Amino acid sequence: MKAVVMRADWEPRPDARLDETQLRTRKAPANLVWRRPTFSWEEVGLPAPGVGEVLLRIRRCGVCGSDTHCYETDDAGYVLFSGPTRLPCVVGHEYSAEVVELGKGVQNLRVGDLVCAEGMLGCGVCEACRVGRPNQCPRLEMVGFSAPGAFAEYVVANERFLWNLAPLADRLGSAAAALELAALVEPIGCAFNGMFVSSTPAPPGGWVGVFGCGPIGLGAVALARAAGAAGIAAFDVVPERCALALELGADIALHPGECDPADVLRTMSGGWGADMIVEAAGAAQLTMPFIERAFAPGGRMVYLGRTGQRAPVLLDVLVTQAAGIVGARGHVGGGCFPRILRLMERGRLPVRSMITCRLPFAHTLEALVQSTDRRNGKVLVDYDGV
């Protein structure tokens, strides 16, 4: 079958501290070890489902910012993505698909079912998984980075990572519409996990600030609106993304270089400040000075961006405001997928406008290039397209 495969040279940075397992498995933070990446079409073997697994025909797959960060490099040629990666690997993980074959022991799915899939594969038996922290599994495999991904004609997945789209398709009256929306569940799930699982949620009537209006930030805007925020201020350096933020529910969307975001948030809230701030820009070294001044009493910042860089924080502000900073990785556990799907089914998460570019499967490499200009909301690969 045809697939887009990422390859790179294993050249650990001189200052990289890798343990024996990372050296043995060659699965390590990508920005520390993988240099000079390439993406190309290859013929790879058709996978066969094992016990509890199904074979899926991919129908839609979004280009994630993490895919973009694998495509891009720093000045030394190392990929920008900092998550655990094992190469070569078929890329792509924000997908919806159709079940075409069942392995032994599959209980809840049938051939022909439409599904969307979690992309973080916890082992299920370690303490982190068993106490409800699957995103922190020490043996975590990541679809499209260390496990075979979805920029391919087919992929195999365990049914425990799949969610049936029948209720969504029934509500929308369209399988195609359900498949498109379902490809957005994973990036929105990252925002959901940060805002409602990892952190104390902002209560209805709270004030929310969102820094960075890529797909995860846009998901945060839509979720905050669905959760009853009194007001939402979004900030991004790209005008097109600010316009999308307004369309998805922000009251204000501004370039942070053309305003003082802290003043904007305090003015919007009548001086109170932000009850929740989502940092989805991956630029904490630039955004923290504003965020510190914007905290409401008891306010929370959810850090979703990743840079691999240290950012100074004035901890005294956290004491004064009884504020907090929470980091959040991933999109699984905590009911992220089923709750997002229910919101979509009920029309309470109208996010289709987030998709601003659709390209057919044959143009997947062009989709990766398109994602690097950062003017789109979500670039989506349509496997039914021509």
C-alpha positions as CSV (number, residue, x, y, z in Angstrom):
1,M,0.0,0.0,0.0
2,K,1.0,3.6,-0.5
3,A,2.2,5.6,2.5
4,V,4.1,8.8,3.4
5,V,7.1,7.8,5.4
6,M,9.4,10.0,7.5
7,R,13.1,9.2,7.6
8,A,15.9,11.0,9.3
9,D,19.5,10.4,10.4
10,W,20.0,9.2,14.0
11,E,22.6,11.7,15.3
12,P,22.1,12.5,19.0
13,R,23.1,16.0,19.9
14,P,26.4,16.1,21.8
15,D,24.6,17.4,24.9
16,A,21.6,14.9,24.7
17,R,21.3,12.7,27.8
18,L,19.8,9.5,26.6
19,D,19.1,6.5,28.8
20,E,19.9,2.9,27.8
21,T,16.3,2.2,26.6
22,Q,16.3,5.2,24.3
23,L,19.7,4.2,22.9
24,R,18.5,0.6,22.4
25,T,15.1,1.3,20.9
26,R,16.1,4.5,19.1
27,K,12.9,6.1,20.5
28,A,13.7,9.5,22.0
29,P,12.7,13.1,21.8
30,A,12.9,13.9,18.1
31,N,14.6,17.3,18.5
32,L,17.5,15.6,20.4
33,V,18.3,12.8,18.0
34,W,16.8,13.0,14.5
35,R,18.5,15.1,11.9
36,R,17.9,15.9,8.2
37,P,14.3,14.6,7.9
38,T,12.8,13.5,4.6
39,F,9.2,12.7,3.7
40,S,8.5,10.5,0.7
41,W,5.9,8.1,-0.8
42,E,6.8,4.5,-0.3
43,E,5.2,1.1,-0.8
44,V,4.8,-0.6,2.6
45,G,3.2,-3.9,3.5
46,L,-0.5,-4.1,4.2
47,P,-0.9,-4.6,8.0
48,A,-2.9,-7.5,9.4
49,P,-5.1,-7.1,12.5
50,G,-4.1,-9.1,15.6
51,V,-6.2,-10.0,18.6
52,G,-8.5,-7.1,19.6
53,E,-7.4,-5.1,16.5
54,V,-9.1,-4.0,13.3
55,L,-7.9,-3.0,9.9
56,L,-9.0,0.5,8.9
57,R,-9.3,2.2,5.6
58,I,-8.3,5.8,6.2
59,R,-10.9,8.3,5.0
60,R,-9.7,11.7,6.4
61,C,-6.5,12.8,8.2
62,G,-5.5,16.2,9.4
63,V,-2.0,17.7,9.3
64,C,-1.0,18.4,12.9
65,G,1.4,21.1,14.1
66,S,3.5,18.2,15.4
67,D,3.7,16.9,11.8
68,T,4.8,20.4,10.7
69,H,7.4,20.5,13.4
70,C,8.8,17.2,12.1
71,Y,8.9,18.6,8.6
72,E,10.7,21.7,9.8
73,T,14.2,21.8,11.3
74,D,16.4,24.1,13.3
75,D,19.6,25.7,12.0
76,A,21.5,22.4,12.8
77,G,19.1,20.3,10.8
78,Y,17.3,18.7,13.8
79,V,13.5,18.3,13.6
80,L,11.6,20.8,15.8
81,F,9.2,18.2,17.3
82,S,10.2,17.3,20.9
83,G,8.0,14.2,21.4
84,P,9.2,10.6,21.4
85,T,9.8,9.4,17.9
86,R,11.2,6.2,16.3
87,L,12.1,6.3,12.6
88,P,11.4,5.4,9.9
89,C,7.7,5.8,10.5
90,V,4.5,6.4,8.5
91,V,3.3,9.8,9.7
92,G,-0.2,11.2,10.4
93,H,-2.4,10.7,13.4
94,E,-5.5,12.9,13.3
95,Y,-7.7,10.5,11.4
96,S,-11.1,9.0,10.8
97,A,-11.6,5.7,9.1
98,E,-13.8,2.8,8.0
99,V,-13.5,-0.7,9.5
100,V,-12.7,-3.2,6.8
101,E,-11.4,-6.3,8.7
102,L,-11.8,-7.6,12.2
103,G,-9.1,-9.4,14.2
104,K,-10.0,-12.1,16.7
105,G,-11.6,-11.0,19.9
106,V,-13.0,-7.7,18.6
107,Q,-16.2,-7.1,20.6
108,N,-17.8,-3.8,19.7
109,L,-17.0,-3.0,16.1
110,R,-18.3,-4.4,12.8
111,V,-17.0,-4.2,9.2
112,G,-18.3,-0.9,7.7
113,D,-18.3,1.0,11.0
114,L,-16.9,4.6,10.8
115,V,-14.5,5.5,13.6
116,C,-12.1,8.1,14.8
117,A,-9.0,7.2,16.7
118,E,-6.9,8.2,19.7
119,G,-3.2,8.7,18.7
120,M,-1.5,8.1,22.1
121,L,-1.3,4.4,22.8
122,G,-0.8,3.9,26.5
123,C,0.3,0.4,27.6
124,G,-2.8,0.1,29.9
125,V,-0.9,-1.7,32.7
126,C,1.6,0.7,34.1
127,E,0.7,2.8,37.2
128,A,0.3,6.0,35.2
129,C,-2.3,4.3,32.9
130,R,-4.0,2.5,35.8
131,V,-4.5,5.7,37.8
132,G,-6.0,7.6,34.9
133,R,-2.9,9.3,33.4
134,P,-2.5,7.5,30.1
135,N,-0.9,10.5,28.4
136,Q,2.0,10.1,30.9
137,C,2.5,6.4,30.2
138,P,6.3,5.8,30.3
139,R,5.9,3.2,27.5
140,L,3.7,5.5,25.4
141,E,3.6,4.9,21.7
142,M,2.5,7.8,19.5
143,V,0.7,7.1,16.2
144,G,2.6,8.7,13.3
145,F,5.8,9.1,15.4
146,S,6.7,5.8,17.0
147,A,3.8,3.7,15.7
148,P,2.5,3.4,12.1
149,G,0.4,6.4,11.2
150,A,-2.5,7.3,9.0
151,F,-1.0,9.0,5.9
152,A,-1.4,5.6,4.3
153,E,-4.2,3.7,2.7
154,Y,-4.7,1.5,5.7
155,V,-3.7,1.2,9.4
156,V,-4.3,-1.3,12.1
157,A,-5.6,-0.1,15.5
158,N,-6.7,-1.8,18.7
159,E,-10.5,-1.3,19.2
160,R,-9.9,0.2,22.7
161,F,-8.5,3.3,20.9
162,L,-11.4,3.7,18.5
163,W,-14.7,5.6,18.8
164,N,-17.7,4.8,16.7
165,L,-19.1,7.6,14.6
166,A,-22.6,6.2,14.0
167,P,-24.4,8.7,16.4
168,L,-22.6,11.6,14.8
169,A,-23.3,10.4,11.2
170,D,-27.0,9.9,12.1
171,R,-27.3,13.4,13.6
172,L,-25.6,15.0,10.6
173,G,-27.3,12.8,8.0
174,S,-24.0,12.5,6.2
175,A,-21.1,10.1,6.6
176,A,-18.7,12.5,4.8
177,A,-19.6,15.3,7.3
178,A,-19.1,13.0,10.2
179,L,-15.7,11.9,8.9
180,E,-14.5,15.5,8.5
181,L,-15.6,16.5,12.0
182,A,-14.2,13.4,13.6
183,A,-10.7,14.2,12.2
184,L,-10.8,17.3,14.4
185,V,-11.5,15.4,17.6
186,E,-7.8,14.7,18.3
187,P,-6.6,18.3,18.2
188,I,-9.6,19.5,20.1
189,G,-9.0,16.7,22.5
190,C,-5.6,18.2,23.4
191,A,-7.4,21.5,24.4
192,F,-10.2,19.5,26.2
193,N,-7.6,17.5,28.2
194,G,-5.8,20.7,29.3
195,M,-8.9,22.7,30.1
196,F,-11.2,20.2,31.8
197,V,-9.1,17.2,32.8
198,S,-5.6,18.3,33.8
199,S,-6.7,21.7,35.2
200,T,-9.5,23.0,37.3
201,P,-12.0,24.2,34.7
202,A,-13.0,27.9,34.4
203,P,-16.6,28.0,35.7
204,P,-19.5,29.2,33.4
205,G,-19.3,32.9,33.4
206,G,-15.5,32.9,33.6
207,W,-13.1,34.9,31.5
208,V,-10.8,33.1,29.1
209,G,-7.7,34.1,27.2
210,V,-6.2,32.0,24.4
211,F,-2.7,32.6,23.1
212,G,-2.1,30.9,19.8
213,C,-4.9,30.2,17.3
214,G,-3.7,27.1,15.5
215,P,-6.1,24.2,15.6
216,I,-5.5,23.4,19.4
217,G,-6.0,27.1,20.3
218,L,-9.1,27.3,18.1
219,G,-10.4,24.2,19.8
220,A,-9.9,25.9,23.1
221,V,-11.9,28.9,21.9
222,A,-14.7,26.7,20.8
223,L,-14.7,24.7,24.0
224,A,-14.7,27.8,26.1
225,R,-17.7,29.1,24.3
226,A,-19.5,25.7,24.6
227,A,-18.7,25.8,28.4
228,G,-20.3,29.1,28.9
229,A,-17.4,31.6,29.1
230,A,-18.5,35.2,29.7
231,G,-15.8,36.4,27.3
232,I,-13.0,35.0,25.3
233,A,-10.0,37.0,24.1
234,A,-7.7,35.3,21.6
235,F,-4.2,36.3,20.4
236,D,-2.2,35.3,17.3
237,V,0.2,36.9,15.0
238,V,-1.6,35.6,11.9
239,P,-4.6,37.7,10.8
240,E,-6.3,34.7,9.2
241,R,-6.2,32.8,12.4
242,C,-7.6,35.7,14.4
243,A,-10.5,35.8,12.0
244,L,-11.1,32.1,12.5
245,A,-11.0,32.6,16.3
246,L,-13.8,35.1,16.0
247,E,-15.8,32.7,13.9
248,L,-15.4,30.0,16.4
249,G,-16.5,32.0,19.4
250,A,-13.9,34.5,20.5
251,D,-15.2,38.0,21.4
252,I,-11.8,39.6,20.7
253,A,-9.0,38.4,18.5
254,L,-5.9,40.5,18.2
255,H,-2.2,40.5,17.2
256,P,-0.3,40.4,20.5
257,G,2.3,42.8,19.0
258,E,-0.3,45.4,18.4
259,C,-1.8,45.4,21.9
260,D,-1.1,44.6,25.5
261,P,-2.9,41.2,26.0
262,A,-2.9,41.7,29.7
263,D,-4.7,45.0,29.4
264,V,-7.1,43.5,26.9
265,L,-8.0,40.7,29.2
266,R,-8.4,43.0,32.2
267,T,-10.5,45.5,30.3
268,M,-12.8,42.8,28.9
269,S,-13.3,41.4,32.4
270,G,-13.9,44.7,34.1
271,G,-10.6,44.6,35.9
272,W,-11.0,41.0,37.2
273,G,-8.6,39.2,34.9
274,A,-8.6,35.8,33.2
275,D,-9.9,32.8,35.1
276,M,-8.3,30.6,32.5
277,I,-5.5,31.2,30.1
278,V,-4.6,28.6,27.4
279,E,-1.0,28.9,26.1
280,A,-1.2,27.1,22.7
281,A,1.3,29.3,20.9
282,G,4.4,27.4,22.2
283,A,6.0,30.8,22.9
284,A,5.9,31.0,26.7
285,Q,9.1,33.0,26.8
286,L,7.2,35.8,25.1
287,T,3.7,35.3,26.5
288,M,4.4,34.8,30.2
289,P,5.0,38.5,31.0
290,F,1.4,39.2,29.7
291,I,-0.1,36.1,31.4
292,E,1.4,36.9,34.8
293,R,-0.3,40.3,34.7
294,A,-3.6,38.9,33.5
295,F,-4.3,36.3,36.2
296,A,-7.6,36.7,38.0
297,P,-7.7,35.6,41.7
298,G,-7.4,31.8,41.5
299,G,-6.8,31.9,37.8
300,R,-5.2,29.0,35.9
301,M,-2.9,28.8,32.9
302,V,-2.9,25.7,30.8
303,Y,0.4,25.2,28.9
304,L,-0.2,23.2,25.8
305,G,2.6,24.5,23.5
306,R,6.0,22.9,23.4
307,T,9.3,24.6,22.5
308,G,12.0,22.8,24.4
309,Q,13.0,26.2,25.8
310,R,13.0,27.5,29.3
311,A,10.7,30.4,30.1
312,P,11.1,32.7,33.1
313,V,8.1,32.9,35.5
314,L,7.6,35.4,38.3
315,L,6.4,32.9,40.9
316,D,5.4,35.7,43.3
317,V,2.5,36.4,41.0
318,L,1.2,32.8,41.6
319,V,1.3,33.5,45.4
320,T,-0.4,36.8,45.2
321,Q,-3.2,35.7,43.0
322,A,-3.4,32.1,44.2
323,A,-2.9,31.3,40.6
324,G,-1.5,28.1,39.0
325,I,0.2,26.8,35.9
326,V,-0.7,23.3,34.6
327,G,1.0,21.5,31.8
328,A,-1.0,19.1,29.7
329,R,0.0,16.6,27.1
330,G,-2.2,14.5,24.9
331,H,-5.9,13.9,24.3
332,V,-6.8,10.6,25.8
333,G,-8.4,9.6,29.1
334,G,-10.8,11.8,31.1
335,G,-13.6,11.3,28.6
336,C,-12.0,13.6,26.0
337,F,-13.1,11.8,22.8
338,P,-16.7,10.7,23.8
339,R,-17.5,14.1,25.3
340,I,-16.3,16.0,22.2
341,L,-18.2,13.7,20.0
342,R,-21.4,14.3,22.0
343,L,-20.9,18.1,21.7
344,M,-20.5,17.7,18.0
345,E,-23.6,15.4,17.8
346,R,-25.7,18.0,19.6
347,G,-24.4,20.9,17.5
348,R,-22.8,22.6,20.5
349,L,-19.3,22.5,19.0
350,P,-19.6,24.0,15.5
351,V,-16.0,23.7,14.3
352,R,-16.2,22.8,10.7
353,S,-15.0,26.2,9.7
354,M,-11.7,25.3,11.3
355,I,-10.9,23.2,8.2
356,T,-9.6,25.8,5.7
357,C,-7.7,23.6,3.2
358,R,-8.7,20.2,1.8
359,L,-6.3,18.2,-0.4
360,P,-6.6,14.7,-1.8
361,F,-4.5,11.8,-0.5
362,A,-2.3,12.0,-3.5
363,H,-1.3,15.5,-2.4
364,T,-0.3,14.6,1.1
365,L,3.2,16.0,0.7
366,E,1.8,19.3,-0.5
367,A,-0.5,19.3,2.5
368,L,2.6,19.1,4.8
369,V,4.2,22.0,2.9
370,Q,0.9,24.0,3.1
371,S,0.8,23.6,6.8
372,T,4.1,25.5,7.2
373,D,2.7,28.9,6.3
374,R,0.5,28.8,9.4
375,R,-2.3,30.8,7.8
376,N,-4.7,27.8,7.7
377,G,-6.8,26.6,10.6
378,K,-6.7,22.8,9.7
379,V,-5.2,21.3,6.6
380,L,-7.2,18.1,5.9
381,V,-6.3,15.2,3.6
382,D,-9.4,13.7,2.0
383,Y,-8.9,10.1,0.9
384,D,-12.1,10.2,-1.1
385,G,-11.0,13.2,-3.0
386,V,-9.6,13.2,-6.5
